[in-house]
Amino acid sequence: MYFYDNYAVYTIDVSNPNVPSVIPDTRIELGHCLTDVSASGFHVYASVWDWKQLYVVDINTPESPVIINRSDVSAGFAWSIDVKGNYAYLTLGATAVPEISPGGLVIFDISNPESPIERGHSANDSNFVNQEVQVYVDTTEMKAYLVSGKPFISYAGTMQSEHPGLRSVDVSNPDKLIELVSYYFNETTYQCQDVFKDGNYAYIAASEGGLYIIDVSDAESPAFVYQWNPSGDEARAVFVSDNYAYVAYNKNLVVLDISDPGSPSQVTNYFIGGACNDVFVKNNYAFVVTSNALHVL
């Protein structure tokens, strides 16, 4: 398993999930403001926001990861990344200065990981108010689902969004991306942080807005289904598997039964203790990342 801090990527041995351990001497320093990673095959792809670069790390030998490429992202500041097949999909945001980070989505052809090629770039939304902060690509329908919001500094000194929402982009032609629709939330102060597409629904972790469920079966007309937010805590990440949504909710991992997306029910709430920033589920294990630890459940 691979996760990151603001500066580096770490390799964690989870072959025994009861005793995960950092593999010695595998910390790969990439740069300040490393914002996201995505692994595919024997490579890890990382977006470095302030350097506007895409990094590729060869992990054929997990004990000795090696940086094999650094590519400039000419379209803007790389933020989040989702790697599917031969392509890396990067969102472009988010800064407090929209003029220098226009938002949108850019695609890199990574069929040769040692030499990624920048392909198409979707512009910002048609109202020019949003930047993208997270992306999930559904390769069965070749659509990218992006959560967005124009960041601004609130009086409390935190980043928020003026127009949070969901966008969908047709990525069937990597050289010509087509914006399909933008869906804005009524609440204008939530900072959308994560999105997961499963079946006909998009699940959005919307910070203090909790979890939003949006019906995207009609790409041209997304529809609100449900908002889950029992205590007003911050939902930072979501992962969906087998009719369950795993939500990183403040200092907890909350599991929701979403067999009926219009009426989700809470199955359990596991107290982690630290602020939960991300969650990944595989087989019978949930991997939860806090600000300073990896928890395996």
C-alpha positions, -999 to +999 in steps of 0.1 A: +000+000+000+012+035-008+002+067+010+017+102+012+023+132+034+029+168+021+064+158+009+068+121+003+053+087-007+057+058+018+055+021+011+036+001+037+037-037+039+002-049+046+007-086+037-002-092+074-030-067+079-027-072+117+008-059+117+013-033+089+048-018+088+066+009+069+093-008+046+126+008+057+143+033+034+113+035+010+103+072+016+104+089-017+105+127-014+087+145-043+082+180-032+061+204-011+023+202-016+021+166-029-017+163-030-026+128-042-014+094-054-028+066-074-013+032-081-016+010-111+004-022-118+040-016-108+038+022-108+026+049-085+015+082-099+016+114-078+005+149-084+026+177-070+005+208-069+028+238-064+054+224-089+026+216-114+041+182-120+031+145-124+056+121-109+059+084-118+075+060-093+085+025-103+076+000-076+086-033-093+108-038-063+087-024-033+118-023-011+135+001-036+110+025-053+126+047-079+113+079-095+114+073-133+097+105-146+086+140-137+063+156-163+052+192-163+014+198-162+011+227-186-027+231-181-025+241-145-019+231-109-024+193-106-045+185-075-062+150-074-054+120-096-072+088-107-053+063-128-074+039-149-059+017-177-034+037-198-045+071-186-040+093-156-067+118-150-057+150-130-079+177-117-067+213-119-071+233-087-074+244-060-060+277-051-072+309-036-063+327-068-085+312-096-067+333-123-036+311-119-054+278-116-082+277-142-096+243-131-109+215-153-094+181-160-063+170-179-054+136-192-020+120-195-013+090-217+008+067-194+010+037-217+048+043-214+052+052-177+087+065-184+073+091-208+038+103-201+022+125-228-003+152-219-034+149-240-068+166-236-078+194-212-114+203-202-119+239-194-133+252-161-171+250-157-191+273-180-197+298-152-159+301-145-165+299-108-152+265-098-120+246-096-118+208-093-106+191-061-113+154-067-120+130-096-134+095-101-134+080-136-159+053-146-143+034-175-174+014-183-191+046-195-159+067-200-171+096-179-152+115-152-170+127-122-154+158-105-163+176-073-156+212-074-158+245-057-140+279-060-119+281-028-117+312-008-102+320+026-130+323+052-128+346+083-117+316+103-087+311+079-099+279+064-106+269+028-142+268+018-162+267-015-184+293-029-202+270-054-196+234-044-210+207-068-205+179-092-194+179-128-193+152-154-170+151-183-170+127-213-135+113-216-141+088-244-118+108-266-087+117-245-078+145-270-112+162-268-129+162-234-166+173-234-183+188-204-217+172-199-233+190-169-227+208-137-247+202-106-245+228-078-255+223-041-278+248-025-254+252+004-225+274-008-200+270+020-192+233+019-158+222+007-163+190-014-134+167-007-141+133-023-163+115-048-170+078-056-192+067-085-210+033-081-237+022-104-261+050-111-250+071-081-223+095-072-213+097-035-198+129-024-180+137+008-189+173+013-171+183+046-196+198+070-223+189+045-218+152+052-224+127+025-244+136-006-259+109-029-267+121-064-284+100-091-263+103-123-281+077-144-290+105-168-256+122-174-275+153-187-298+156-156-283+146-123-308+145-094-304+149-057-312+117-038-301+120-001-280+140+023-266+121+053-252+143+080-264+132+115-241+154+136-227+181+113-192+166+115-168+168+085-170+140+058-136+139+041-136+107+021-159+079+009-154+045-006-183+023-018-182-015-019-210-042-020-239-019-011-219-002+017-205+033+019-175+037+041-173+074+052-143+091+068-164+112+092-144+135+115-125+110+138-147+081+129-152+055+101-189+052+096-204+024+076-237+030+058-260+004+042-268+020+008-288-009-007-315+017-010-296+049-018-327+070-011-327+058+025-293+048+037-290+034+072-260+035+096-245+000+103-217+010+126-195+038+137-159+030+146-140+056+165-104+061+151-093+089+173-075+110+148-090+131+119-098+106+092-086+119+058-090+089+035-104+054+033-098+024+010-116-009+012-103-042-002-115-077+005-123-077+042-102-048+052-107-010+055-075+011+054-081+045+070-054+072+068-053+099+095-029+128+097-001+107+112-011+070+109-025+042+088-053+022+106-063-013+093-098-026+102 
